[in-house]
Amino acid sequence: SSDREHELSMLTEPSVQELYRRERVQLCGFKDL
């Protein structure tokens, strides 16, 4: 869906990726929790 595509594009945005690295955020799926 377009919502999922938008979420994915935001989560993989280079500036957001840098924030994840700085703040030690790790993305994972529900199955990995």
N, C-alpha and C positions, 0 to 999 in steps of 0.2 A: 504494500500500500504506500501511498505518498507520505503518510505520517511516519511510517517505518523508515523510508528513505531519508526523510528530513532528520529524524533522530540519529540515524547512522552518520549522515554527513556532519552533523554537529559534534557527535562524539569523536569523530576522526579528524576534526579540524586541527591543523598544526598548532595554532595558539592554545587550543583546549588541551591538546596532547602535552604541551609544555607545562601547563598548569597541573595536569595529572602528575607529571614527573616531579615538579617542585613540591607538591603536596602529598606525594607518595600514594596517589589514588590508583587502585587497580580495578579495571573493569572485568566483570565476569558474568556468565549467564546464571540463571536461577538454578540450573542443574548442578552448578559448581559450588553452590553455597552449602 
